[in-house]
Amino acid sequence: MGRIPETRKQALVKLAWIGIWLLYLGSPVSDLSDGHHSVAVVVLAGLGLALFVVAYLALVFLRTSADERPATWVYEILAAQTVLSLGLSSTLGKDWLVLFVYVAVACGAALPAEEARWAVPGVTVVLAGTGAWVDSPGELYPALVIPALLGGFAMLGVKQLVRTMRELREARKTVAQLAATEERLRLARDLHDLLGHSLSLITLKSELAGRMLPARPEEAAQQVGDIERVSRQALVDVREAVSGYRRPTLAGEVAAARGALASAGVAVRTHIPDPLPGLAGDTEGALAWALREAATNVVRHSGAALCVCALTVDPEAGVAVLTVSDDGHGPAVAGPRGNGLTGLAERLALAGGSLTTARAGDGGFTLRAAVPLAPVAARAS
């Protein structure tokens, strides 16, 4: 419904549904078969009726779903149908007044809504006038006026319903595409953060093991054991990320950050309360990702000797702020954020938070991640 048939089966089904309503043309067909007219009149009237039916089917088949302004041929066919209805009804009698009902339905199906609102009543007025002339007792045409109005405006409702269904289908496709895009973004963020941190730590420990191997084989073996442990944990984390169950905790990331920074020769000071007040699972996960990304950047880029991690909670403002700063050389030049910080900003935005970065007072780098507290937990805190 509301679409041009694409296969023979669709065409036959649509023709069957439309053909049911053509049974009301039995009145003019009976008038032709009763023998009240000459052969010439029957032939001409039959040709006119056949032409009328073909035009009606063409309009209903091809124009039901059209929302744009119709082509000129649509108006020409509607005008021809009106002329045929008027001519046949005027010359052959009241049995042919039913053609005007089909003209009204065709107007509702083929014309835009703003035009059909005037065309359907207009055709009904012509029906009433012609009926008053050919059916002087007035027994037939009042019974056709209401069907003409209802049929024409019913087609308007059908077109609106079809349009709404089409928009719903498009909206459902759009929602599915957005959900797939969001899932791809989530997976990309997770893999970047997981593998960036793990591979940086593996690279660092591999370099340490290589330097220790000739003189300190026991310590080198310990580093190799750490490499194996980090690799196995990275594999587990990747599997959880792909499955959608990965949600790091702040306590776990604090411990991981201490180990990674210590391996890089960076001293660590942490000021993070335990237990964490007023942090829901999503907000704590966002802060945990922020700490992981900040620690990875300190190890890979900063050249720092000291890193300070602090979590401050403001119950009145309803926010928790994680600050990670170092005394390294800081960013070389001002520029756009990398993939890690961009993905982190998206994570925090999904949790209702924000990310800010700046140079530290001693020339290093400072990262601040703010997330809202849970309302109940904030009041309790």
C-alpha positions in Angstrom: 0.0 0.0 0.0 1.3 3.4 -0.9 4.0 2.1 -3.3 4.2 1.4 -7.0 4.3 -2.4 -7.4 7.7 -3.8 -8.1 6.8 -7.4 -8.9 3.9 -9.1 -10.7 2.7 -10.6 -7.4 2.5 -7.1 -5.8 0.7 -5.8 -8.8 -1.9 -8.6 -8.7 -2.5 -8.2 -5.0 -3.0 -4.4 -5.3 -5.2 -4.9 -8.3 -7.3 -7.4 -6.3 -7.8 -4.9 -3.5 -8.7 -2.1 -5.9 -10.9 -4.4 -8.0 -13.2 -5.1 -5.0 -14.4 -1.5 -5.1 -15.1 -1.7 -8.8 -18.1 -3.9 -8.1 -20.1 -0.7 -7.5 -19.9 -0.1 -11.2 -22.5 -2.8 -11.6 -25.2 -0.2 -11.9 -23.9 1.3 -15.2 -23.0 -2.1 -16.5 -26.6 -3.3 -15.8 -27.9 -0.2 -17.5 -26.0 -1.1 -20.7 -27.1 -4.8 -20.6 -30.8 -4.2 -20.0 -31.4 -3.5 -23.7 -32.8 0.0 -23.2 -30.2 1.6 -25.5 -29.2 1.2 -29.1 -26.1 -0.8 -30.1 -24.2 2.4 -31.0 -25.0 3.9 -27.6 -23.9 0.7 -25.8 -20.6 0.6 -27.7 -19.8 4.2 -27.1 -20.8 4.1 -23.5 -18.9 0.9 -23.0 -15.8 2.4 -24.4 -16.2 5.5 -22.2 -16.7 3.3 -19.1 -13.6 1.2 -20.0 -11.6 4.4 -20.5 -12.8 5.7 -17.2 -11.8 2.5 -15.3 -8.3 2.4 -16.9 -7.7 6.0 -16.0 -8.9 5.4 -12.4 -6.6 2.3 -12.0 -3.7 4.3 -13.4 -4.2 7.1 -10.9 -4.7 4.9 -7.9 -1.8 2.6 -8.8 0.8 5.3 -9.6 -0.1 8.2 -7.4 -1.2 6.9 -4.0 2.2 7.5 -2.4 3.1 10.7 -4.2 3.8 13.6 -1.9 5.2 16.0 -4.5 3.2 18.1 -6.8 1.7 15.8 -9.5 2.6 16.0 -13.2 0.3 17.7 -15.7 -1.0 14.3 -16.9 -2.6 13.7 -13.5 -4.7 16.8 -13.8 -5.6 15.9 -17.4 -6.8 12.5 -16.4 -8.9 13.8 -13.5 -10.4 16.4 -15.9 -11.2 13.7 -18.4 -12.8 11.5 -15.8 -15.0 14.4 -14.7 -16.1 15.1 -18.2 -16.8 11.4 -18.8 -18.8 11.2 -15.6 -20.8 14.4 -16.4 -21.4 13.3 -20.1 -22.4 9.7 -19.3 -24.6 10.7 -16.4 -26.3 13.5 -18.3 -27.1 11.4 -21.3 -27.7 7.9 -19.9 -29.4 8.7 -16.6 -29.0 8.3 -12.8 -27.4 4.8 -13.0 -24.1 6.5 -14.0 -23.9 9.0 -11.2 -21.7 6.5 -9.3 -18.8 7.5 -11.5 -18.5 10.8 -9.6 -17.7 8.8 -6.4 -14.7 7.3 -8.2 -13.6 10.7 -9.4 -13.7 11.9 -5.8 -11.7 8.9 -4.6 -9.2 9.5 -7.4 -8.8 13.2 -6.4 -8.1 12.1 -2.8 -5.5 9.6 -4.0 -3.8 11.6 -6.7 -3.7 15.2 -5.5 -1.7 16.8 -2.7 -3.7 17.3 0.5 -4.1 21.0 0.1 -5.6 20.5 -3.4 -7.7 17.4 -2.6 -9.4 19.3 0.3 -11.0 21.5 -2.4 -11.3 19.0 -5.3 -13.3 16.4 -3.4 -16.1 18.8 -2.2 -16.0 20.3 -5.7 -16.7 16.9 -7.4 -19.4 16.2 -4.8 -21.1 19.5 -5.7 -21.0 18.5 -9.4 -22.5 15.2 -8.5 -25.3 16.8 -6.5 -26.1 19.2 -9.4 -26.0 16.5 -12.0 -28.2 14.2 -9.8 -30.7 17.0 -9.3 -31.1 17.2 -13.1 -31.2 13.6 -14.1 -32.8 12.1 -11.0 -35.7 14.5 -10.4 -37.3 12.5 -7.6 -34.1 12.8 -5.7 -34.0 9.2 -4.7 -30.5 8.3 -5.7 -28.0 11.2 -5.6 -28.3 11.9 -1.8 -27.1 8.4 -1.2 -24.0 9.1 -3.3 -23.1 12.4 -1.9 -21.9 11.0 1.5 -19.9 8.1 -0.1 -18.2 10.6 -2.5 -17.1 12.8 0.5 -16.1 9.9 2.7 -14.3 8.1 -0.1 -12.3 11.2 -1.2 -11.3 12.2 2.4 -10.7 8.6 3.3 -8.0 8.4 0.6 -6.4 11.5 2.2 -6.3 9.7 5.5 -4.8 6.6 3.8 -2.1 8.7 2.2 -1.3 10.3 5.6 -1.1 6.9 7.2 1.2 5.6 4.5 3.4 8.7 4.8 3.6 8.2 8.6 4.5 4.5 8.2 7.2 5.4 5.7 8.6 8.0 8.1 8.6 5.5 10.9 10.5 3.0 8.8 13.0 5.6 7.9 13.3 6.6 11.5 13.8 3.0 12.6 16.6 2.6 10.0 18.2 5.8 11.2 18.0 4.7 14.9 19.6 1.4 13.9 22.4 3.2 12.0 23.0 5.5 15.0 23.1 2.6 17.4 25.6 0.8 15.2 27.7 4.0 14.9 27.6 4.5 18.6 28.7 0.9 19.2 31.6 1.3 16.8 32.6 4.5 18.6 32.4 2.7 22.0 34.5 -0.2 20.7 37.0 2.1 19.2 37.4 4.1 22.4 37.7 0.9 24.5 40.3 -0.7 22.2 42.3 2.6 22.0 42.4 3.1 25.7 43.0 -0.6 26.6 45.6 -1.3 24.0 47.3 2.0 24.3 47.9 1.6 28.0 48.8 -2.1 27.8 51.1 -1.8 24.8 52.9 1.2 26.3 53.5 -0.8 29.5 54.6 -3.9 27.5 57.0 -1.7 25.5 58.4 -0.1 28.6 58.9 -3.4 30.4 60.5 -5.0 27.3 63.0 -2.1 27.2 63.7 -2.6 30.9 64.2 -6.3 30.5 66.5 -5.8 27.6 68.7 -3.5 29.6 68.7 -5.8 32.7 69.2 -9.1 30.8 73.1 -9.2 30.7 73.8 -8.2 34.3 70.6 -8.8 36.2 68.8 -11.8 34.8 66.6 -12.3 37.9 65.1 -8.7 37.6 64.8 -9.2 33.8 62.9 -12.4 34.4 60.5 -10.4 36.7 59.9 -7.9 34.0 59.2 -10.6 31.5 56.7 -12.1 34.0 55.1 -8.7 34.2 54.9 -8.5 30.4 53.1 -11.9 30.4 50.7 -10.7 33.1 49.9 -7.5 31.3 49.4 -9.3 28.0 47.0 -11.7 29.5 45.1 -8.9 31.2 45.0 -7.0 28.0 43.5 -10.0 26.2 40.8 -10.3 28.9 40.1 -6.6 28.7 39.7 -6.7 25.0 37.3 -9.6 25.2 35.2 -7.7 27.7 35.3 -4.6 25.6 34.1 -6.5 22.6 31.3 -8.1 24.6 30.3 -4.7 26.0 30.9 -5.7 29.7 34.1 -3.7 30.3 33.7 -1.2 33.1 36.9 -0.3 34.9 37.0 0.7 38.6 38.9 3.7 39.9 40.6 1.6 42.6 41.9 -0.9 40.0 43.1 1.9 37.7 44.9 3.6 40.6 46.9 0.4 41.3 47.6 -0.1 37.5 48.7 3.6 37.2 51.1 3.2 40.2 52.7 0.1 38.6 53.0 1.7 35.1 54.4 5.0 36.4 56.8 3.2 38.8 58.1 1.1 35.9 58.8 4.3 33.9 60.7 5.8 36.9 58.0 8.3 37.7 57.2 9.0 41.4 53.4 8.9 42.2 51.4 10.7 44.8 47.7 9.8 45.0 45.0 11.6 47.0 41.9 9.5 46.2 39.4 8.7 49.1 38.4 5.1 49.8 35.5 4.3 49.6 34.5 6.7 46.9 31.6 8.9 47.9 28.6 9.5 45.6 29.9 7.8 42.4 27.7 5.6 40.4 29.0 2.9 38.1 29.0 4.9 34.9 30.6 8.0 36.5 33.3 6.0 38.3 34.0 4.1 35.0 34.4 7.4 33.2 36.9 8.7 35.8 38.7 5.3 35.7 39.1 5.7 31.9 40.4 9.2 32.5 43.0 8.1 35.0 44.1 5.3 32.6 44.5 7.7 29.7 46.3 10.3 31.8 48.7 7.7 33.2 49.4 6.4 29.7 50.2 9.9 28.4 52.6 10.5 31.3 54.5 7.3 30.6 54.6 7.9 26.8 55.0 11.6 26.4 55.8 13.6 29.5 59.3 12.7 30.6 58.1 13.6 34.1 59.7 12.7 37.4 56.5 13.2 39.5 52.8 12.6 38.9 50.1 13.6 41.3 46.6 12.1 41.1 43.8 13.7 43.2 40.0 13.2 43.5 38.0 16.0 45.0 34.3 15.7 45.7 32.0 18.7 46.1 28.6 17.5 47.4 27.1 21.0 47.2 27.9 21.4 43.5 27.2 17.7 42.9 30.5 17.0 41.0 33.6 14.9 41.5 36.8 16.1 39.8 39.8 14.0 39.0 43.0 15.9 38.5 46.2 14.3 37.1 49.2 16.6 36.8 53.0 16.0 36.1 56.2 18.0 36.1 57.3 16.9 32.6 57.9 19.1 29.6 54.2 19.3 28.7 52.7 19.5 25.2 55.2 20.8 22.6 52.7 23.1 20.8 49.0 24.0 21.1 47.0 21.9 18.8 44.0 19.6 18.4 43.5 16.7 20.9 44.7 13.3 19.9 42.4 10.3 19.6 42.8 9.3 23.2 41.8 12.6 24.7 39.0 13.0 22.1 37.6 9.6 23.0 37.9 10.4 26.7 36.0 13.6 26.2 33.2 11.6 24.5 33.1 9.1 27.4 32.8 11.9 30.0 30.1 13.7 27.9 28.1 10.4 27.9 28.3 10.4 31.7 27.3 14.0 31.9 30.8 15.2 32.6 33.5 17.3 31.0 37.3 17.2 30.2 39.8 20.1 30.5 43.5 20.1 29.8 46.1 22.8 30.4 49.8 23.3 31.2 50.8 22.8 34.8 52.3 25.6 36.8 55.8 24.0 36.6 55.6 23.5 32.8 54.0 20.0 32.9 50.6 18.9 31.9 47.3 18.9 33.9 44.2 16.9 33.0 40.9 17.5 34.8 37.9 15.2 34.4 34.6 16.2 36.1 31.5 14.0 36.5 28.2 14.5 38.3 27.5 12.7 41.6 24.5 10.5 42.0 21.8 12.8 43.6 21.1 10.5 46.6 24.7 9.9 47.2 25.5 13.5 46.9 23.0 14.4 49.6 24.3 11.7 51.9 27.8 12.8 51.4 
